[in-house]
Amino acid sequence: MANLKAAFEAAVAASKQLPEKPDNMTLLKIYSLYKQATEGDVEGKRPGFTDMVGRAKYDAWAAVKGKGADEAMQEYIDLIESLK
């Protein structure tokens, strides 16, 4: 578990220094896996129609609902590695 947490933290740092900015769908995937790994399942109401960015983030996070923190961390690590 400690190795996974350390690898996750390294991937978070690496995500800020990617050679090029990922497309919006990839950014949403990164966001959703990070939130799932660090906070668990999404809670609260879905943002309204006028908040399109908030709504997209909420939907992306809701799509990974039920995924365990360890699994989300590993997927996050794998995704960041594939973008390097």
Contacts in CASP RR format, 6 or more apart in sequence:
PFRMAT RR
TARGET T0000
AUTHOR 0000-0000-0000
METHOD contacts of the structure
MODEL  1
MANLKAAFEAAVAASKQLPEKPDNMTLLKIYSLYKQATEGDVEGKRPGFT
DMVGRAKYDAWAAVKGKGADEAMQEYIDLIESLK
1 70 0 8 1.000
4 70 0 8 1.000
4 73 0 8 1.000
4 74 0 8 1.000
4 77 0 8 1.000
5 73 0 8 1.000
7 73 0 8 1.000
7 77 0 8 1.000
8 37 0 8 1.000
8 73 0 8 1.000
8 76 0 8 1.000
8 77 0 8 1.000
11 76 0 8 1.000
11 77 0 8 1.000
11 80 0 8 1.000
11 81 0 8 1.000
12 34 0 8 1.000
12 76 0 8 1.000
12 80 0 8 1.000
14 80 0 8 1.000
14 84 0 8 1.000
15 30 0 8 1.000
15 80 0 8 1.000
15 83 0 8 1.000
18 80 0 8 1.000
18 83 0 8 1.000
18 84 0 8 1.000
19 84 0 8 1.000
21 27 0 8 1.000
22 30 0 8 1.000
22 83 0 8 1.000
24 56 0 8 1.000
26 79 0 8 1.000
26 83 0 8 1.000
28 56 0 8 1.000
28 57 0 8 1.000
28 60 0 8 1.000
29 60 0 8 1.000
29 79 0 8 1.000
30 76 0 8 1.000
30 79 0 8 1.000
30 80 0 8 1.000
31 57 0 8 1.000
31 60 0 8 1.000
31 61 0 8 1.000
32 57 0 8 1.000
32 60 0 8 1.000
32 61 0 8 1.000
32 63 0 8 1.000
32 64 0 8 1.000
33 64 0 8 1.000
33 72 0 8 1.000
33 73 0 8 1.000
33 75 0 8 1.000
33 76 0 8 1.000
33 79 0 8 1.000
34 72 0 8 1.000
34 76 0 8 1.000
35 42 0 8 1.000
35 61 0 8 1.000
36 61 0 8 1.000
36 64 0 8 1.000
36 65 0 8 1.000
36 66 0 8 1.000
36 67 0 8 1.000
36 68 0 8 1.000
36 69 0 8 1.000
36 72 0 8 1.000
37 69 0 8 1.000
37 72 0 8 1.000
37 73 0 8 1.000
37 76 0 8 1.000
38 69 0 8 1.000
40 66 0 8 1.000
40 68 0 8 1.000
40 69 0 8 1.000
40 72 0 8 1.000
41 65 0 8 1.000
41 66 0 8 1.000
42 58 0 8 1.000
42 61 0 8 1.000
42 62 0 8 1.000
42 65 0 8 1.000
46 55 0 8 1.000
46 58 0 8 1.000
46 59 0 8 1.000
46 62 0 8 1.000
47 54 0 8 1.000
47 55 0 8 1.000
47 58 0 8 1.000
48 55 0 8 1.000
49 55 0 8 1.000
64 72 0 8 1.000
67 75 0 8 1.000
END
